[in-house]
């Protein structure tokens, strides 16, 4: 029995040491560009984020109604802090989207249907092991709730911006 336990311990040490040697000696590709999480890694990571957020996010409705003023306020916060990664009304697919590991969801192209409280929580605290920072201490809770109002209602903004861009065509529009 002692021999067996010793065998298990030595095997674990060799595996751990091997993994440490492999990763710290230039064999582990640390680039974000060109690497994409496997389906297994994505599924496991998404499940653990969903489970944690479901357990910890505030179970409350958004304190801000989708009035034009709140949507506009939210869009200002979003454009300044989020659009470079998540896409904007003008450019719904950010050129940065695939340069992250994992890739960045394009929130204006594919509106998330999670409860507002879950989105608020993710924005406030960020997502570990990803490029999503937490905005706690940088944006006020009110600004975060309004950014959520904007994200949820952005499809409407895109429709509203349509006639404008038709009246006022940008020379670069057809390249996008
Ligand atoms: C530096 C790039 C970057 C910035 C800036 C950024 N994010 Fe993110 N965000 C990410 C990445 C990467 C993910 C994906 C994380 C993952 O897949 O686990 C993400 C995920 C999210 C999600 C979860 C989406 C989903 O479908 O589950 C929300 C919501 C979100 N971000 C909102 C925001 C808001 C609002 C801002 C601005 C206040 C912002 N992000 C700023 C990179 C960024």
Boltz pocket constraint, residues with backbone or C-beta under 6 A from the ligand:
constraints:
  - pocket:
      binder: B
      contacts: [[A, 49], [A, 77], [A, 78], [A, 81], [A, 82], [A, 83], [A, 84], [A, 85], [A, 86], [A, 100], [A, 102], [A, 103], [A, 104], [A, 105], [A, 112], [A, 119], [A, 122], [A, 123], [A, 127], [A, 128], [A, 130], [A, 131], [A, 132], [A, 133], [A, 135], [A, 147]]
      max_distance: 6.0
